[in-house]
């Protein structure tokens, strides 16, 4: 899985059925490229799906190699992280790749910044879809993104049963916030060799995502942070993901990630590292966040030229904290 590596045990039947489900995303299109490599669940199941259908499997590489693959094979759909999508579109523009064949982009693994949605919208020929799910259980929800409203992540997809539950695992009323759990046929049932961790997230046939969320009367899924990432800073309980979502919805933001700074002396501090595409008034941003979140607003806004990322393009919070600590020492 992405994030902290956790091995998932899958039977051959699970692999076969999950690959069939993965293929439904792009079946009928001329060519598909999963930019998430084959060491990821998405890349692996795409590979198996291609074998099942007798279709060519395009092996993803660096951004320039992927641009050549898309151009040469008239790729109609790709699946990638938001960072990888931005890389492809920006590098493609620099190198003069029109990418006219590309009709659909599926974004997975992280929240999509407002600026990226605008970049895709401005091209006018590509539909950008957000996928919410997990390596453990597969797709949970999906929607086509529009810059006019990025507040929700998707409608529950066919084949998935998704619930919002309280601390006693009882389903809550429409609109109330709780823990997100869902289930699909052929999902994983445990982490291999991790019985204690497995017992926390695989319960009675459900996979508990670790997300907080709510579902409104229209069946739209909204995420409200992570149950595992609540920070306690000087006695204030902070949900950092809500702050990050607020920042990502602003123009000029490439990406952002929350981190916790632990000084040698004194209280820990809540920070957000921000990567921007153009000049941002950080004083105004700090004031607006203070007005929106009060004592739960970040004490640190750390402007970085490029966020450290893992192989899937996700920012790595721990490495950001290290960068900030080093920056303090240098000053």
C-alpha positions as CSV (number, residue, x, y, z in Angstrom):
1,X,0.0,0.0,0.0
2,X,1.0,3.7,-0.3
3,X,2.0,5.7,2.7
4,X,3.6,3.6,5.4
5,X,4.2,0.2,3.6
6,X,1.8,-2.5,4.7
7,X,1.7,-5.8,2.8
8,X,-1.8,-7.0,1.7
9,X,-2.6,-10.7,1.2
10,X,-4.6,-11.3,-2.0
11,X,-5.7,-14.6,-3.5
12,X,-5.5,-15.3,-7.2
13,X,-9.3,-14.9,-7.4
14,X,-9.1,-11.5,-5.7
15,X,-6.4,-10.4,-8.2
16,X,-8.5,-11.6,-11.1
17,X,-11.7,-9.9,-10.0
18,X,-10.0,-6.7,-8.9
19,X,-8.3,-6.5,-12.3
20,X,-11.6,-6.9,-14.1
21,X,-13.1,-4.1,-12.0
22,X,-10.0,-1.9,-12.8
23,X,-10.5,-2.5,-16.5
24,X,-14.0,-1.1,-16.4
25,X,-12.6,2.4,-15.9
26,X,-11.0,2.5,-19.4
27,X,-12.4,-0.4,-21.4
28,X,-13.5,0.7,-24.8
29,X,-10.9,3.4,-25.1
30,X,-8.1,3.2,-27.6
31,X,-5.2,3.0,-25.1
32,X,-4.7,3.5,-21.4
33,X,-1.7,4.4,-19.3
34,X,-1.5,4.0,-15.5
35,X,1.3,6.4,-14.5
36,X,1.3,4.9,-11.0
37,X,3.9,2.2,-11.6
38,X,3.3,-1.6,-11.3
39,X,4.6,-1.6,-7.7
40,X,1.4,0.2,-6.8
41,X,-2.0,-1.6,-6.5
42,X,-3.3,0.5,-9.4
43,X,-0.4,-0.3,-11.7
44,X,-0.4,-4.0,-10.8
45,X,-4.1,-4.4,-11.4
46,X,-3.8,-2.5,-14.7
47,X,-1.1,-4.9,-15.8
48,X,-3.3,-8.0,-15.0
49,X,-6.3,-6.4,-16.7
50,X,-4.3,-5.9,-19.9
51,X,-3.3,-9.6,-19.8
52,X,-7.0,-10.6,-19.3
53,X,-8.1,-8.5,-22.3
54,X,-5.1,-9.2,-24.5
55,X,-4.3,-5.6,-24.7
56,X,-0.8,-3.9,-24.7
57,X,0.5,-2.8,-21.3
58,X,2.3,0.6,-21.4
59,X,5.1,0.6,-18.9
60,X,5.3,4.1,-17.2
61,X,8.6,5.9,-16.8
62,X,9.7,9.4,-16.1
63,X,7.5,12.3,-17.3
64,X,9.2,12.6,-20.7
65,X,9.0,8.9,-21.4
66,X,5.3,9.0,-20.4
67,X,4.6,11.9,-22.8
68,X,6.2,9.9,-25.6
69,X,4.0,6.9,-24.7
70,X,0.9,9.0,-24.8
71,X,1.8,10.6,-28.1
72,X,3.0,7.5,-29.9
73,X,0.1,5.2,-28.7
74,X,-2.7,7.8,-29.0
75,X,-3.5,7.2,-25.3
76,X,-7.1,8.2,-24.5
77,X,-7.1,7.9,-20.7
78,X,-4.5,7.9,-17.9
79,X,-4.6,7.3,-14.2
80,X,-2.1,9.3,-12.1
81,X,-1.6,11.2,-8.9
82,X,-2.3,15.0,-9.0
83,X,1.4,15.8,-9.0
84,X,2.0,13.4,-11.9
85,X,-0.9,14.9,-13.9
86,X,0.5,18.4,-13.4
87,X,4.0,17.2,-14.5
88,X,2.6,15.7,-17.6
89,X,0.6,18.7,-18.7
90,X,3.2,21.3,-17.9
91,X,6.1,19.4,-19.4
92,X,4.0,18.5,-22.4
93,X,3.3,22.2,-23.0
94,X,7.0,23.0,-22.8
95,X,8.0,20.3,-25.3
96,X,5.1,21.0,-27.7
97,X,3.1,17.8,-27.1
98,X,-0.5,18.5,-28.0
99,X,-1.9,15.4,-26.2
100,X,-4.9,15.6,-28.5
101,X,-5.7,11.9,-28.0
102,X,-6.1,12.4,-24.2
103,X,-9.8,12.5,-23.3
104,X,-10.0,11.4,-19.6
105,X,-7.7,11.8,-16.7
106,X,-8.3,9.8,-13.5
107,X,-6.7,11.4,-10.4
108,X,-6.0,9.1,-7.4
109,X,-4.2,9.2,-4.1
110,X,-4.6,12.8,-3.0
111,X,-6.7,15.9,-3.1
112,X,-6.7,17.8,-6.3
113,X,-5.6,21.5,-6.1
114,X,-7.8,24.2,-7.6
115,X,-5.0,25.3,-10.0
116,X,-4.7,21.8,-11.5
117,X,-8.4,21.6,-12.2
118,X,-8.2,25.0,-13.9
119,X,-5.3,23.8,-16.1
120,X,-7.3,20.8,-17.3
121,X,-10.5,22.9,-17.8
122,X,-8.6,25.4,-19.8
123,X,-7.5,22.7,-22.3
124,X,-11.2,22.1,-22.9
125,X,-10.9,18.6,-24.3
126,X,-10.1,16.5,-21.2
127,X,-12.5,15.3,-18.4
128,X,-10.8,15.2,-15.0
129,X,-12.2,12.5,-12.6
130,X,-11.4,12.1,-9.0
131,X,-11.1,8.6,-7.6
132,X,-11.5,7.9,-3.9
133,X,-10.5,4.5,-2.7
134,X,-7.7,2.4,-1.3
135,X,-5.2,-0.3,-2.1
136,X,-6.9,-2.5,0.4
137,X,-10.5,-2.4,-1.0
138,X,-10.4,-0.7,-4.4
139,X,-12.6,2.1,-5.7
140,X,-15.1,3.7,-3.3
141,X,-16.4,6.9,-4.9
142,X,-15.8,8.9,-8.1
143,X,-16.8,12.2,-9.7
144,X,-15.9,14.5,-12.5
145,X,-14.1,17.6,-11.0
146,X,-15.1,21.2,-11.7
147,X,-13.3,24.2,-10.4
148,X,-16.6,25.7,-9.2
149,X,-16.9,23.1,-6.4
150,X,-14.0,20.9,-5.1
151,X,-15.6,20.4,-1.7
152,X,-16.7,16.8,-2.2
153,X,-14.9,13.7,-3.5
154,X,-17.5,11.7,-5.3
155,X,-20.6,9.6,-5.4
156,X,-20.3,6.0,-4.2
157,X,-19.6,3.7,-7.2
158,X,-21.6,0.6,-8.2
159,X,-20.3,-2.5,-6.3
160,X,-19.3,-0.5,-3.3
161,X,-21.3,-0.1,0.0
162,X,-20.0,2.9,2.0
163,X,-21.1,4.1,5.4
164,X,-20.3,6.8,7.9
165,X,-20.3,5.4,11.4
166,X,-19.8,6.6,15.0
167,X,-17.3,5.3,17.6
168,X,-19.6,2.3,18.2
169,X,-19.7,1.4,14.5
170,X,-23.3,2.6,14.2
171,X,-24.3,4.3,11.0
172,X,-24.9,8.0,11.6
173,X,-27.6,10.2,10.1
174,X,-27.3,11.9,6.7
175,X,-25.0,14.9,7.0
176,X,-23.3,13.9,10.2
177,X,-19.6,13.4,10.4
178,X,-18.1,10.1,11.4
179,X,-15.6,7.4,10.3
180,X,-15.7,6.2,6.7
181,X,-15.9,2.5,6.1
182,X,-16.7,0.6,2.9
183,X,-16.7,-2.8,1.4
184,X,-16.5,-4.4,-2.0
185,X,-16.3,-8.0,-3.2
186,X,-12.8,-9.4,-3.4
187,X,-11.3,-6.8,-1.1
188,X,-8.3,-7.6,1.2
189,X,-9.2,-9.0,4.6
190,X,-6.0,-8.4,6.5
191,X,-2.4,-7.1,6.4
192,X,0.0,-10.0,6.0
193,X,1.7,-10.7,9.3
194,X,0.0,-7.7,11.1
195,X,-2.8,-9.2,13.2
196,X,-3.1,-6.2,15.6
197,X,-3.3,-3.6,12.8
198,X,-5.6,-5.8,10.8
199,X,-8.1,-6.0,13.7
200,X,-8.4,-2.2,13.7
201,X,-9.2,-1.6,10.1
202,X,-10.8,-4.9,8.8
203,X,-13.9,-5.5,10.9
204,X,-17.0,-7.7,10.1
205,X,-16.3,-7.5,6.3
206,X,-15.7,-3.7,6.3
207,X,-12.5,-1.7,5.6
208,X,-12.1,1.3,7.8
209,X,-10.3,3.9,5.8
210,X,-9.1,6.1,8.6
211,X,-10.9,9.1,7.1
212,X,-13.5,11.3,8.7
213,X,-16.4,12.1,6.4
214,X,-20.1,12.8,5.8
215,X,-22.6,12.0,3.1
216,X,-25.2,14.7,2.2
217,X,-28.8,14.2,1.0
218,X,-27.6,14.1,-2.6
219,X,-25.3,11.1,-1.9
220,X,-22.1,13.2,-2.2
221,X,-19.2,12.1,0.0
222,X,-17.3,14.9,1.8
223,X,-14.0,14.2,3.6
224,X,-13.4,15.9,6.9
225,X,-9.8,14.8,7.7
226,X,-8.1,11.7,9.1
227,X,-8.9,10.0,12.4
228,X,-5.2,9.1,12.7
229,X,-3.9,12.6,12.0
230,X,-5.6,14.7,14.7
231,X,-2.9,16.8,16.3
232,X,-2.8,18.0,19.9
233,X,-0.9,21.3,19.9
234,X,-0.8,23.0,23.3
235,X,-4.1,21.3,24.2
236,X,-5.8,22.3,21.0
237,X,-7.1,19.4,18.9
238,X,-6.4,20.2,15.2
239,X,-7.6,18.4,12.1
240,X,-4.8,19.3,9.7
241,X,-6.4,17.9,6.6
242,X,-9.2,20.5,6.8
243,X,-6.6,23.3,6.7
244,X,-4.8,21.7,3.8
245,X,-8.0,21.3,1.8
246,X,-8.7,25.0,2.4
247,X,-5.3,26.0,1.1
248,X,-5.5,23.7,-1.9
249,X,-8.8,25.4,-3.0
250,X,-6.9,28.7,-3.6
251,X,-5.4,29.9,-6.8
252,X,-1.6,29.8,-7.1
253,X,-1.2,26.7,-4.9
254,X,0.6,23.7,-6.5
255,X,0.4,21.5,-3.4
256,X,0.4,21.6,0.4
257,X,1.0,19.2,3.3
258,X,0.7,19.5,7.0
259,X,3.5,18.7,9.4
260,X,4.3,18.9,13.1
261,X,7.5,20.8,14.2
262,X,9.0,19.4,17.4
263,X,11.5,21.9,18.8
264,X,14.1,21.0,21.3
265,X,12.4,23.2,23.9
266,X,8.8,24.4,24.2
267,X,5.6,23.3,22.6
268,X,5.2,21.5,19.3
269,X,3.9,23.6,16.5
270,X,1.4,22.9,13.6
271,X,2.8,23.8,10.2
272,X,1.8,23.6,6.6
273,X,4.4,23.5,3.8
274,X,3.2,25.1,0.6
275,X,4.5,24.8,-3.0
276,X,3.2,27.7,-5.2
277,X,3.0,28.4,-8.9
278,X,3.3,32.2,-8.5
279,X,3.8,34.8,-5.8
280,X,1.5,34.3,-2.8
281,X,0.8,36.9,-0.1
282,X,1.6,34.6,2.9
283,X,0.7,37.3,5.4
284,X,-2.8,37.5,4.0
285,X,-3.1,33.8,3.8
286,X,-2.1,33.4,7.4
287,X,-4.7,36.0,8.4
288,X,-7.4,34.3,6.4
289,X,-6.6,30.9,8.0
290,X,-6.6,32.5,11.4
291,X,-10.1,33.8,10.7
292,X,-11.3,30.5,9.4
293,X,-9.8,28.1,12.0
294,X,-9.0,30.3,15.0
295,X,-6.6,28.5,17.5
296,X,-6.5,25.5,15.0
297,X,-4.8,27.6,12.3
298,X,-1.2,26.8,11.4
299,X,1.5,28.5,13.4
300,X,3.9,27.9,10.5
301,X,3.5,28.5,6.8
302,X,6.6,27.1,5.1
303,X,7.1,28.1,1.5
304,X,9.1,25.5,-0.3
305,X,10.2,25.4,-4.0
306,X,9.4,21.7,-4.2
307,X,7.8,19.3,-1.8
308,X,9.6,16.0,-1.1
309,X,7.4,13.2,-2.5
310,X,7.2,9.4,-2.5
311,X,7.1,7.3,-5.6
312,X,3.4,7.9,-6.1
313,X,3.9,11.7,-6.0
314,X,2.5,12.2,-2.6
315,X,4.1,14.8,-0.3
316,X,6.0,13.2,2.7
317,X,5.1,15.0,5.9
318,X,8.1,13.7,7.9
319,X,10.6,14.9,5.3
320,X,9.0,18.3,5.3
321,X,9.4,18.5,9.1
322,X,13.1,17.7,8.6
323,X,13.5,20.4,5.9
324,X,11.9,23.0,8.2
325,X,14.1,22.1,11.1
326,X,17.2,22.4,8.9
327,X,15.9,25.8,7.6
328,X,15.6,27.0,11.2
329,X,19.2,25.9,12.0
330,X,20.5,27.7,8.9
331,X,18.8,30.9,10.0
